[in-house]
Amino acid sequence: MSSSRFSRIIRGGLTTALAFGIAATAAPSVAFAAGDGNPLVNFPSFNGSSKALDRNGTADIIIAPGPRHQRILRLTTGGFRQSGSAWAKTKVDLNQSFESAFKVYLHHADPGADGIAFLVQTEGPRALGGWGGGLGYRGIKKSVAVEFDTFKNSSAQNSTDPDNNHVGIVIGGNPDVHAATGSPAVPLYGRPFDARVVYDAATKSLSVYVKSFRSGSPEQLVVRQTVDLAAAAGGSSAWLGFTAGTGTALSKQDIYSWSVQGAEA
């Protein structure tokens, strides 16, 4: 197995009062396809990204507050019962390993809800799921979701929703049932964080890492699950992207940068 490092320093302003930089972190050993020197997705910011992303619901490219006038992907705007999704137009080959890195800022109200998800799905570029605890992906059946959930849904069917600060892996578009969950050491709401999702096609292993932006903070492996992405998503050629939802509790849910290293389908 060859070793691949997919890390870089990405900088961008969040608000006038919140300026930050991301320190590079080392990736685990994952075998990527030969000749994969160019990322499939490469948005250090979302400037110029409009034609490369399909956006649905409340998702849009906006100018972030602050002096840098950076464009970001805002999935929900802080309104009541919203859902949004955004998909890269370049599809990924799920028979090959890939890695996705993104920086996230979930903020605005107290408590904040409901969170975002990084999705692998084969239903198409118009895919959009339910609001609230659906996190924008409920009902997208041909999918595997990595959710960053900031609100504990207390209804009986949400028995696997452990708390209001967890990372979960969900198969089949049903956020009421988690294949695996993990608790990050950093808050997912109210402070920006860095996330990486790594898929090793050889071992069918899906790993999720989270890191605070504080200087010297270590990256944490939050959850790892064995899952055949091609089988679970119903095909080897898939769209990658993000969903988010709000309910009666609200949140602005923003992606500030996004990269994907892997093989094009």
PyMOL commands that set and color helices and strands:
alter all, ss='L'
color gray80, all
select helices_A, chain A and resi 50-52+132-134+156-158+229-233
alter helices_A, ss='H'
color red, helices_A
select strands_A, chain A and resi 10-15+18-22+41-43+53-57+60-63+71-77+83-88+92-93+98-107+115-121+143-149+166-171+180-182+193-200+205-212+220-226+237-245+252-261
alter strands_A, ss='S'
color yellow, strands_A
deselect
rebuild
show_as cartoon
